[in-house]
Amino acid sequence: MKKKLIILTTIITTCLTCTSCWNYKEIEDEYIVAGVSMDYDSQKDEIVINLEIVKSELKEKEMAIKSKVIENRGPSFFDAIRNTVQTSGKKAFWSHCKVFIFSNSIIENTSMFMSALDFIRRDPEVRDDAYILVSRDPLAKDVWDTDVKITDITSFYLGDMLENEKNISTYHATEIWKFINALEDDYISPTLPTIKKEKYLDKTISKIHGTAVFKETNIVGWLDGNETENFLLLIDELKGGVYTIDIKTEDETFPISFEILSSKTKLSPSINEGIIQINISSKIDVNINEYSSLTNLFNPNGLKLIENQAKKSITKDVTTLIKKAQKELKSDIFGFGRVVKINMPEVWRNFEDDWNKEFCNIDFTFDLDFEIKGSALKSRPLKVVK
């Protein structure tokens, strides 16, 4: 009986004392950060941050969600953030932050770049699945000054674009944890998607397109949208998008747009006379979604012609991309080192101290299986009556 009484007392005491949130905060005491851009002022040796914060407004008797951009600066990222208290009167709340946008000037300043990354990784409020972008504009803060916005919160709009990368595949969305893991690995070089302001008709928009290639903490080059698509194929991350390829017949040359239904890539290493070789095997299934000729190739021989020419075109582009990574970028963005480390650990131990140098000298083969699965709703081209 005494034992039961002790247990009951313990349960009642626990229920009465442990029912509240230990880190409870009033939302009115902080401002919600949706995104942040970072620039470097070389004259003052300061980091300049622009925070897009979320605020609510009463408009026509209805509550509307708007955004406001707050700028501040300091000798470090954390110092600049805390200085915003002087201008806003509130502390930043980071759990809803979607994007961190770095300018090239920040990345070139290694200490500033690493300082910001360390805060992002260390702060308990920042989510590891937030995205990192590199601005191709001189100032990263220009991303907040655009004409076309699908939503009132630019950061949420950019976050939605990054989450839907599989529908376009001209950039590779990279979360914080993935980028930092790649920085700390010795067998793969990190990459980040890029963003740039562009003119569209008479408007200015922010466009996510292409890839920044890193070697350690330095940007060593860039990939355009088409190169990024083939990069995604090689790292087995191509989930969708479009391939547009010129097809040649005896009478004409015309483009066909293929919708990527699925793709799969396998890498296997081998070694011959001390030279590492990476054997790449890819399979791409597509639909014909746009056909710009009156010539009917929707027959077994015609479809085989299309498949062979598409295979040849993609193989050429992939080969060019790998050689660019080896000769120009000198950076293993494909994870070839990881494949060697996992499958041939004894060989890896001979090259791990200087893998980027060895990566530039390895051989590779590329085998592609390109298969047309269908042609959407139509099985023939447009027929024009003469």
N, C-alpha and C positions, 0 to 999 in steps of 0.2 A: 504493500500500500504506500509506503514511504517512497519507494522508487518511482511509482506511478505519479505521485504528487510532485516529485522533483522534475520529472519529464514534462508534466503539464505546465508547471511554473516556467520552465525553460522555453517552451513553445509560446506561451502567452507573452513573455518578456521579449522574445525575438520578434514576434508579430508587431508589438507596440513600438519597438525601437528601430526596426530595420525596414520600414515601409516607404521611406522618402528617398529622393535622389541625392546622393552625397555631393554631386557637382552641379546641382540645379542652378540655372541662370535665367534671369528675366531677359526676354528678347529685346525689350526696350533699352537695355543697358549696353547692347552691342549692335554693330552693323554687320550684315551678312555680306561676305565677299563672294562674288560670282566668278571673277576672273582677275588676273593681274598681269600687267606688262612691265618689263624691266629694261631700262636704257642706262647707258653709262655717260656721265659728264666728265670728260677727260680733263677739262680745265680746273674743275674743283675736286677731281678724284672722288666723285660721289655716285652712288647708284640712285637713279630716278625711277620711282615706281608710280604706276597709275592703277588704282584699284577700281574696278567696276563693282559698285555696291547696289544691293537690292533695297528698294524702299516702297512703301505702300502710300497711295494717295487716294483721297476721296474725290471722285469725279462723277458729277451728275447723280449723286446719292448712291454711287456704287464704288466699291473699293477696287482700285487698279494698281497693278504692280509695275513700277518703273525702275529705271536704273540711273545712277549718277556716278561720274568718274571723279575720284579724288587723287590729286597728285601730291607726292612728297618725296623727300630725298634724305640721304644720310650716308655715312661712311661704310655702312653695311646694310644688308637687306633687312635684318631684324631692327636695326636702328631706324631705318626709313619707315618701317611699319609702325613702330611705336610713336614716331613723330606725327603720324596721322591723328593721334588722339588730340593734338593741339588744334587741328583744323576741323575735326568732326565732333570732338567731345566724347567719343565712344571708342571702345576697344574692338578690334576686328575679330569676327567669328569665321573660321575657315572651313568648316565641315561641308559647306555647299559650293566650294570653289571648284569650278569645272576645268579651267585652263590656266596654264602658266606660260606666258609668251616672252621669250628671250630675244633681245636684239643681238646682232652679230657683234656689236661693240662690247656687250657684256661677256659674251662667250670668249672673245679674244683676251679679255682680262681674266686670267685663270683664277686668281684669288677671289674676285667678285663672283664669278660663276660658281665656284665651289662653295662659297659662303651661302649663296642663295639655295643651292641644291641641298646643302647640309641642313638648313632650316626646314626646307620642304620635307626632307626625310625624317627629321627629328621631332617636329612639332606634332603632338598627339591629335590635334584637330584636323590636320591636313589628311585627306584621303589618298591612299596609295593608287587608286584607280583614276585620279585626275590626270588630265593630258598635258603634255609639254609640246610647245610649238616653237619654231624659229622664224623670226620675221625676216623677210627679204627686203623690207623697206629700211631706210636709214634709221628711223625711229619706230620702235615696237608700239609706242602709244598711239600711232596713227590708225591702228586697227579699230579704235573706238570711234573714229570719225568717218563714218560711211553713210551713204544715202539709203541703201536698201537693207532693211532688217525684217526678217520674217517674224521675229518676236521682239519685244521691247528690251529683252536682256540679251545683249550680243554674246556674252559668254555661254549662255545656255544654247543659243543658236549654233555656235561653233562646236559645242559639245555634242549636239545632235548630229552635225555633219561628220564628226570623227567617229561616232558610234555606228554610222551607216556607211563606213568606208567600203564595205563589200559590194555596194551598188555601183561604185565608180572605179575603185582600185587604182587611182592615180596618186594616192598618198597612203602612208602606212601609219595609222593611229598608234601612238606610243604612250602608255601609261607611265607614271612616275616610277613604279617598282621595276618595270621592264627596262627602262633606260638606265637606272642606277645599277641594276644587276649586270647589264651589258658593260657598263663602265668598269665594274669590278672584276669581270671575267677576263681571262687571258687568251681565249680562243674565239672571240667574236667582237667585232667593232660595232658600237652603237650607231643608230640613225634616229632622226627626228623628222616629222612632217614640217613643211614650210608654209607660211602664209604671207600673202602680199596683196596690197590694194591694187585694183585694176579698174579700168573704165569699162562700163557696160552700157552701151547706148549713151545717154547723157547723164548716167549715174555712176557713182563710185561704190564698188563692192569689195569685200574682203574675200579672197579666194584661197582655199587650202589646196595646194597643188605641188607635187614634187617632194624631194627628200634631201635633207642635209646629212652628209656622210662625215662621221667623226673618226679620228684616230687618237685614242686616249681622250683628252678633253678639248681637242682642237678640231675645227671644221676643215676638212681637206678637200672638199668638193661637193658637187650637187648632182642630183639625178632629176631629170624632167619627168613628166607624167608617164610617158611611154616606157621609159627606163624603170620607173618605179613599179609599173605593172609586171614587168619581167622579173624584177627583184622579188616581188611578192610570190611569183611562180617558183623561183629558186628556193625560197625559204618556206615553201609549202603553206603560204598564207593567202593565196589567190582564191577568194570565195565567190567572186562574181565580177561584173564589169563588162567592158566591150573591147574586142579586138577589131580594128578596121584595117583590112588588107587589100591591096591592089591585086586583082586577078587578070591574067593575060590570056586571051584567046587568039586565034589566027586573025580575027577581024578588029579587035579592040582591047583596051585595058580599062577596067572599071573597078570601083571599090565595093567591097561587101563588108557589112558590119555584122559581127558575130556576138551574140550574147553568151557569156561564159556561164555555163550551168554548174560545172564543178571542175576541180583540178586536183591532182595528187602528184607530189614529187618525192622521190626517194634518192638519197645520197649514199653511196658506198665507196669506201677508200681502198686503194691497193698501192703497192709499191713495186717499182721495177728499176733495178740498177741504182738504187738510192734516191730515185725520183718519185715523189708521191703523186698519185693520180686519183682524182675524184670522178667517179662515174655517176652521172646524173640521168635519172629516168623520170620523165614526166608524162602525164596523161591529161588531156584537156577535152572535155565534152562541151559542145556548143550548139546553139540554135542559129540559123540564119534569120536575122531580124531586119535587115535592110539590104535590098538587092537593087542595084542601080543600072541594070541593063535590060534590054528587050530580048537578048539572047537567052534561050531556055537551056540552062544547065541542070535542071532538076530531073536528072536521070542518072543511073549508076555510073556511067562514064564521066558525066559532067561533075557530079559530086566528088568523084575520085580526083578529078583535075583540081577542083577547089581545095580539097583536103591536102593534096600534095604541095600546092603552091603556098597554102597557109603554113604548113609545116616547115617549108623551106624558109619562109619569111621570118617566122618566130625563131627558128634555130639560128639564123643569121643575127637577129637582134640580141638573143641571149648570149651568143658567143662574143659579140661586140661588148656587151655589158660586163661580162666576166673579165675580158682583157682590159677594159677601162679600169675596173677595180684593182687589177694586178699592176698595170703599168703607169696609170695616172694617179689614182687615189692611194694605191699601196695600202689598202685597208680591207680586211676580211669581214665584209658585212653579211656574208652568206652563211657563216657558221661552219665553214669547211673544217676549221680547227677542232670544233666540237666533235665532228664526225670521226676525225682521226683519233682524238683523245679517247672516245668511247670504244671504237672498234679496234684500234691498234695502239694500246697504251705504251707498249715498248718503243714503238716508233715515235710516239708523241714525246716521250721523255728526251729524245735526241734533238727535238726542234722547239720545245715549248719556250725556251729562253729567248728565242728570236723568231717567233712564229710569223710575224708580219713580213719579215724578209723572206722566209721560206714560202709563204703564201704567194709571193710574186713569181715564184719559179715552178710551182706545181703544174702538172698537166691535168686536163679534164676531157671528158667525153660527154656529149649531150644527146640523148635519144628521146624523141618526142612521138607520142601517139596522139594524133589530133583527129577527133571523130565528130562528124555532124550528126546530131541526134534528131533534128527536125527543122522545120522552117516556119514556126509559129502557125498562123491560121491558113496560110496559102502554100500550095505546092507547085507554083509556077510564077513567072514574072508577070508584070502588067502586059496586057495585050492591047496594042494600039491598032485600030482599024485604019487602013490607008485608003 
